[in-house]
Amino acid sequence: MEYSGNYVEDVRIVEVEAIGEGSVIIEGFPDVGLVGTIAASFLTDKLQMKEVGYIESDALPPIISVRNGKVLDLVRLYSRDNIVVLLSEIPIPLPIIKPLSQKIIDWAISKKAKMIVSLTGMPEPARLNIDIPKVYVLGSNEKVSQNALSIDGVEAFTDGYITGVKGMILRESIKRDFDALLILSQAHFNYPDPGSAAEILRYLSKLLSISIDVKPLLESAEELKLRLRDLMRRTSQAMQDVQKSRELELPAVYL
């Protein structure tokens, strides 16, 4: 994609309805196994969250989404009960990954958000042989990490690569002394993985003290895999562009 504008100034977060202060922001942009996308989308549905804003940029492709006769922006914000979810129907274009991440942190700080939580999959070559994917966490500081690890059933992410929006949000949070948490679960690299998303949601329900029944997600797993094939294909190509595939080379410490 060719674009000659200023990416940092071009990325805009637009609130259609005012979002209050003190929220937890959950980012679920497309990534490995579409784990974050599946988990965040399921969360907005089950918590009956309301669309309250969108992210726009001239660098985003000239596409609109139409659902049940309603025109939707590609990158949207949903909110309810001090939880804000960021969703995207497309992989984030490489040129705006860094400015978008910076803009998200700027906006989160301006809203005095409690924390931003990024949801993602961690490529696992042996995923087919794993019934219950492991969940890992990595915080922007020791306090966030220790709080995340105090919940049973998770392990610390200690070595590897974090690229794309997830990595940039974490990096920017560290620079700005802002609380951020990355939650990862073992996942297929090139296939939508609802099972991995379900494990992230189980953990997230404990972290945020909210009730999330993942049974409907698991029951609709095959339908989701079919429906999300095209998004997974486009996301896989986008991840290759930022060398996301290097995570496949991680040592066996994660197995």
N, C-alpha and C positions, 0 to 999 in steps of 0.2 A: 504494500500500500504506500503510495506516495503522498506526502503531506508536507507543506512548507510553513505551517503556522507554529506558534509557540505552544507546545504541548501542556506546559504547566499552567499557563493562563487559560488554555482552551478547555480544560476539564472543569466541569461545573456540577455541583451537587445542588439540586433544586428541590426544595420542600414545598409540596402542594398543600400539605397541612403541617402546622408547626409541630416540631418534635421537641419534647421536653428535655430537660437536663437530667443527668444521672443514669442514663440507660446503659445496658450491655449491648454492644454492637456485634452481630454475628455475620461474618463474611463467608459466603459460600459460592464463590466464582468457580467456573469449570476448571477441573484439574484432573489429577490421576483418578481413573475409575469414576469420574464425576461424583465422587463421594461427598464433597462439600455441597455440590448443587442438589443432589438427591436429598441429603439430610436437611439442608436449609429450606428447600421447597416443601418438604413434608412438614417441617416445623410451622411454616407460615399457614399451611392448610389446616393442620390439627389445632393450632392455637387461634384459628380464625383471625389472623392478622390482617390489618387494613393497609392498602397501598397508600403511602403518604409522600412519595417523592420519586425522583429519578436522577440518574447521572447522564449528562450529555457531553458530547465532544464532537467536533468536526472530524476527528480521526476515527470515530466509530463508523462502521459500514452503513450505507444508506438503506437500511432495512427497518420495517416496522413489524411488530407481532400483532396478529389479530386472533382473539380468543373469545368464542361465544359472541361474536359481533362487536367486541370492544377492542379498540386500538390500544396497544400497550407499548411502552418504551422498552428498549432492549435491556437496560440495566436499571433495576428498580429498587426502591426502599419500602419495606413493610414494617409496621410497628404495632405493638400492643403490650400493655403492662410493663413498661420500662425495658422492653426488648426490641431492638431494631435489627432487621435482617436485610442484608444486601444480596441481591440475586442478579444473575446475568444469563441471558439466553444465548450468548455467544462467548467464545473464548476471548479474553481481553487482548486486543492487538498489541504486539510487542512494543511499538513506539510509545504507547501511553502507559505501560506497566508502572514505570517509576513515578511519573507525575500523578497518576491516579492514586497510587499508594500514598504519596505525600499529601495529596488533597484529602484523602480519607482521614489521615491522622490529624491534619489541620482542623478538619470539620469535627472530628471526635473530641478534640481538645476544646474547641469552641463550645461544644455541647456539654462539657464537663462529664463526659461518659466515664463510667466506672472502669470499663475495659473493652478491648476489642478481641474477639475470638475468631480465629480462622480455622475452618474445617477442611481437611484434605485427606487424600489417600496416600499411602506409602507403597510404592511398587514392590510386590512380593511374587517372585517367579513361581513359587510353590503354592500360590493361593488356592488352586483347585484341590489341594490336599488338606486345606485348613478349614475346619468347620466353624470355629469362632475366631475371627481375626483379633489380633492383639491391638491395643490402643496405646499410643505414646503421646507424651505432652512435652512442650518446650515453652518456657515463659521468657518474657523480655527482661525479667529480673528474678532474683532469688525468692522474693516474697511470692510472686505469682507462681513460680515453679513449685515451691513447697506446698502452697495451698492446693494446687492441682494434683500433686502427688499424694496428698493426704486422703484422697478418695481411693478406695480399694479398686483393684482391677486395672490399673494403668502403670506404665513404666516410663522412665525418662528417655527422651530422644537425646542421645549423646554424641553421635557422629554421623555425618552425612551431608547432603546438599539440600538446601531449600531454595527453590528458584521461583521466578514469576512474582505475581502479586503477593502470595503468601510470604515469600522471603523478604520482599521489599517492605511490607507492612511491619514485619518483625524488626527489621533493621532500622526503619524510621522510628519505631516505637522506642527502641533502645537509645537512639540519638536524642529523642525528645523526652526521655524519662517518663514514658507513658506505659501503662500496664497493658500488655498484650499476651495472648496465649495461643499457641498453635496446637491443635489436636489432630493427630494422624492415626489412621488405622490401616493395617495391611490390606492391600487391594490389588485387583487386576490392573495392569497398566493401560491396556487398550480396550477394555470392556467395561460398561457401566456395572457398578458393584453395589446393589442395594443392601446386600448382607453386611458389607463393610460400613455403609452409611448407618445401618441400624445399630451397630456397636458404638459408633460415635454418638448417636442420639441417646443411647442408654447411659453413656457416661455424662453427656451434657445435661440430662435430666437430674442427675445427682449434683452436678456442679452448680446448677442454677436453681435447684430445689423446685422443679416443675414436673408435672406428670406428662409423660410421653409414652403412649402405647405404640410400640413398633410392629405389632402383629399385622396391621393392615399393610404396612410397607413390605413386609416379607411375603405376604400373600399375593401382592401385586408385582413381585420381583420380575417375573418373566415378561409381563406386559411392559414394565419400565425399560427393561433391556432392549426390547424391540423399538420402543418409542424414542429412545435416546441414542440410537445407533448413529444418526447423522451428526448430532452434537458431539458425540464421542470421537467420531472421525475427524471433525474439524479441530477439536481440542487436542487430539493426539498430534496433529500437524503443528499446532501452535506451540505445544510443549517441546517438540523437536527443535523449533526455532530458538528456544531459550535453553536448550541442552538439558531439558528435564530428564531425558532418558539416561543421563549419567547416574541417576539414583539406582538404576538397575545394577550398577557395579558396586554397590555398597557391600561391605564385608558381612560375613555370616553372624556377626554379633547381634543382628536384628532377628535371627531365626529362632 
